[in-house]
């Protein structure tokens, strides 16, 4: 459990886009030094939330703070961005600049620019310095975005789909970079649809659905809370047995039932045994299963 | 940081400026040649010639500016709301720009200052050459003074565009700007008719007798539009 103060905090954050509540009362707390995965289905409100955090759009309601500063205050937002590295969902840069010119341009805004990270990213991502940014492939654009974010010497990294378009080798390098930066004390908040990557490096997750956080906790705690239980009965599975016990998903095949339990696993097992279950097994769940259970519940 | 921004603006805009200057120059030369070929050289004809030239120049300038101005002011975060609904938005690199530790008003002011200076220079070159052609055709130099009015008159157009860009799409701005220009041309044409009946009034309006008044009015209008844009930028709920 994290006890560090929250670098990012939000209470009841709201944003309406046209007739849609893109973010509908989001509560969020990202502790200092954590790697937090921000997950949700398409259109769940992840990018809008990130844009609010970065001061690109203003919330319609609620309160958001980064480093204790309000995100909707123009001057405070500049101070926040001075200490924040960012990768946008759309990895587009000035097409008339070369990669080297993009680096030089960005460096001019950050006195704390990290030359060591610049060199490391250039080496590992194999970016062509003389190529125009407008001529970069999607993957190369993502690599340049990561270089520019990592080298800012930031205390916080906000990354929106950072691995979009990256090849497996670059993804591996990215994950190592994230862990290394967190080791230096940076806080990392990133959205992704690649749950395996998130599971690999994150110590905290926030699942968002329809603009609201439906699960926000340490990853270990989530995995403790959610368990997969396999139960075998001598006869047909009494499906009604599990009503009101925190069973999220129930799959029945013959005399066996597979359950995803959110809550008291032992109570479910005890109830199964009382009903004559011959075998009860527990298994850990993957983040994907938690995601499907929490966010895809109505599917 | 400032040097980086100026460099970015220069690299982004120089091709558009070359196009703008070339288009203005060609249009101005064509207009001058046509006018001098079909008009006489008396003082009354010279007035008519100059006014027709100014109207033509204004119309052509507006047609080009309608395309150039919104493009020039893009990427300053004047209107990001449109971009939120789509993947790319009006300027795909805008999200990167807005992630930098710089206020939108500063982005806007640098961009508009650079853009306006560059456009003024381009128009001054085009106008200078056109006036030389007219003078060569027999129009007295002092009659060309009102043509200078075009230079300060650019600024209000420019900042009006910046203000409109915050609220409307570029397509809508083209329509609004075209209407404004049409009204202006009609007003100038009416003044031309009045000119010979109430000479001084039209003279003041054209800056002939009081060019400073015209410049002052243009500066005031520009400042008002620019200040309103900055004020709204700081307060708008994007």
Interface residues (C-beta under 8 A of the other chain):
Chain A: X17 X18 X48 X51 X54 X55 X56 X57 X58 X60 X74 X75 X78 X79 X81 X82 X84 X86 X88 X89 X90 X92 X93 X94 X95 X96 X97 X104 X105 X106 X108 X109 X110 X145 X148
Chain B: X1 X3 X4 X7 X8 X11 X12 X80 X81 X84 X85 X87 X88 X89 X92 X93 X95 X96 X98 X99 X100 X101 X102 X103 X104 X234 X236 X237 X238
